[in-house]
């Protein structure tokens, strides 16, 4: 049985190029017939934003909220 736990966001910052690389993955709890459980991740989306684009959209906080809403993420 495969059950969605939540979507997760990973951000890699490339300071040399001024780009943030975003990866959204779905995290699943996979329970085997014997009851043993494992965690699996599936790629949902991968995209980049240049720092100039982030500034034009209102800054990092605005971009994070936009991504969280679109991909049903919990921002802590």
N, C-alpha and C positions, 0 to 999 in steps of 0.2 A: 504494500500500500504506500502511496506517495502523497504526502500532505504538505501544502505550502505553509511555510513558517512566516516568511516575509521577504520583501525585496530589499536588497542591500546596494549601497552605492560605494564605489571606490574611486578616489580621485588621485591621479598622479600629476604633480606639478612640474612642468619643465621650465625652469627659470631662465635657461639660456635662450629658449625660443619664445617665452612669454605665452605659453599655452597650458591649459588644464585639460587633461585627458580623463574623461568620465567613463566608467563602466558600471552598468546596472545589471545585477544578477538576481534571479529568483532563488531563494534558499528553501530546499525541501527536506523534510524528514521522511526517509524511506525506511519502512518497517518490513522486514522479511517475515516469512511464515513462522520462523522459529522465535520471533519476537526481537531479534537483534536489529537495532536501528543504526542507520548511517545518515550523514548529511550530504546532500548533493546540491550543486549549484548549476543553474542553466543561464546562459547569456540572454539577456533581454534586449540590451542596447549598448552601443559603444559610440561615443561622439566626443568631439573636441570643441573648446571655446577658446579663442584668443583672449588675452587679457583686455585688449581694446574693446572686444565685443562684450565682455563681462561688464566693463565700465559703462558702455553705451546702454546696457540693459538695466543699470541701476546698482551695480556692485555685486559682490559675492553673495551677500545675504539674500538678495532678490533672486539671483540665479538659483541658489540652493532651494528656496521655497518653490520656485517654478518647477524644478526637477522633481522635488518631493511630491508636489501635487500631481504631476503628470504620471509618475511611476509608483504612486501610493507608497511613499517612503516615510519613515519616521525620522525626523531630524532631531538629534539630541543636542 
